[in-house]
Amino acid sequence: MYALVGCSECSNLWIIEGRSETTQCPRCGSRRKYERRKKFVETDDADHAREVRASMLANRQGEGDAFAEVAHYADLESQVEDGVVDDAEYLEASGLDVGNVEAAGERDPRGPSRSGSKTEIVERALEDLEEPTEEEVIAYAGERGVSAEYVERALEKLLRSGEVSESRGRYRRL
């Protein structure tokens, strides 16, 4: 048995298969006894319960007439697939040059010398440099646009977390 039920707290609609003593709303988490839930339909056919739910949701959004024109709710998926606009078509219809948009997406807004997050740059310094000192890590990261203050904090965090070790002023990854 399937039941289309509603939540009195948030007005969510969902389908319950079978019958349990209590039900919990998947949206807001409110828990109620099954008997206390508003049941809009109880049926042995899961598709019928889905159809009623889809109809109720369409009516809530003021699209009840459009939903009534659909023979079956499952037909909506095939209609959506036919009406999907790809990114390039959307951009062109908006008056944008697709090539310029793609080029802008590939550019790093942080500048050409930096690749990766600040943390990644500090970690890469520890990997690329052989047992570097703090000054060497700062120099490496500084060339990539990361401040000395950030490097110092990052090294301290990496030490505390046990990801790196420091011995006689030299760092290495663990």
N, C-alpha and C positions, 0 to 999 in steps of 0.2 A: 504494500500500500504506500502511496505517496500523498503527502499533504503540502499544500501551498500555505505557508503561515506568514504572519506579519509580526513585527516587533512594535510593542506599544511605546517604547522609549524613542527609537530613531526612525520608525516607519519602514525599515528594511523588509523586503520580501525574499523568502528563500524556500526551497523545497526540502522536505524531510522525508527520508526513506524509512519506512517502518515506524515504530512507535516506542519512544523511550519515556521514562518517567519525567525527565526534565529536558529542556532544550536551551541552547545558548545561542544568542544572536551572533552571527559571524562578523557583523559590523561593530556593534557597540559592546558586546560581551554580556549583555543582561541575561540572566538565567531565570526561567519561569517553568512551572509545571506544564506539561504538554497540554493538559485540559484547559489551562488558562490562556493559551495562545489562540489568537484569532485565526481560524482556519477558513480560507477562502474557497478551497476545493480539496476534496479527498477522493482519490481515484487509484485504480490499479495500473493505469497507463502513465508512465513517466513523461511521455511526449505531450499528453493532454495537460499535465501539471505545468510543464514548461511553456506550453502555448498560452495558458491562462496567465502565468506570470509575465510573459512577454507582452501580452495585451494590456495588463494592468500597468506595467512600466511605461508603455507607449502612451496610455491615457494620461498618466501623471505628467508627461512631458508635452501634452497637447498634440500628440501625433496619433491619436486613436483612429482618425479617418484614414490616414496613410497605412496604418497597420491593418485595418479592415480590408484594404485592397490586396493584401498579400494572402495567397491561398494557404500557406503554411509557414510558420515562423522559421523553419529550416531553410526556406527559399531566400530569406534575407541574406544569408551568408554568400550565396552565389551572386546576388545583386550587388553586394558590397565589393566583391572581387572584381566585377566588371567596371565599377565606378572608381577604382583607385587611381590616383594620379601619381606618377613617379616624381622624384625630386626635381629632375631636370625640367620636366614639363611645367611643374609648379613655379620654379624659379623664372623660366622664360615668360610664363603668363603674368608674373609679377613685375616684369620689365627688367629683370636682372640678367647679367651676363654669366652663364653657367661656368665658363672658364675662369673668370675673375673670382667667383665665389669659391671654386675648388682651390685656386691658388692661395686665396686668403686663409682657407682652412688648413693648408699645409704649412703656412708660415707660423713660426713660434712668436707669440706676442712679447716674449721676454727678451727677444733679441737673438741674433745669429750665433753668439758665442756660447749660449747656455743650452744644454740639452738635458732635460730631466728636471725633477724637483730638486730643491736645495738639499733635502735629505739624501736623495739618490746621488747627488754630486759628491757629498761628503763620503758616502759609502763607497762610491767608485774610486775616490782618492785613496781610500784605505786598501782597495784591491789592486789598483794600478801601481801605487808606489810601494817599494819594498821597505817595510818597517819604517814608515815616515814619522817625523816629529810633528808636533802640533803646528809649527811654523810651516813645514812643507805641505801639510794638509790645507792650512789657511791660504798659502800661495796657490795651490792647485785649484781650490774652490774660488779664490778671488779672481783668477783668470776666467772663470765661468760665471762671474756675476754674483757670487755668494759672499756676504759680509763676514768679516773675521769674528764678530760677536756671535753670529749664527753658528759658525763652525765650532766655536768654543762650547756653546750650549749643546750642540749635536753630539760632540765627542763626549761630553759629560753624561748625556743621556745614554749613549751607546755603552759607556763604561758601566753605568749603574744597572743597565739591563743585562749585562753580561755578554753582549754581542761582540765587544772588542776588549782587548787587554792592553795595559800600558806598563812598560817596564823600562826604567832608566830613560824616560822621555820619548820612548818609541812605541808606536801603536801597531797592533795587528788584529785582524779579524779572527774570531774563534769559530 
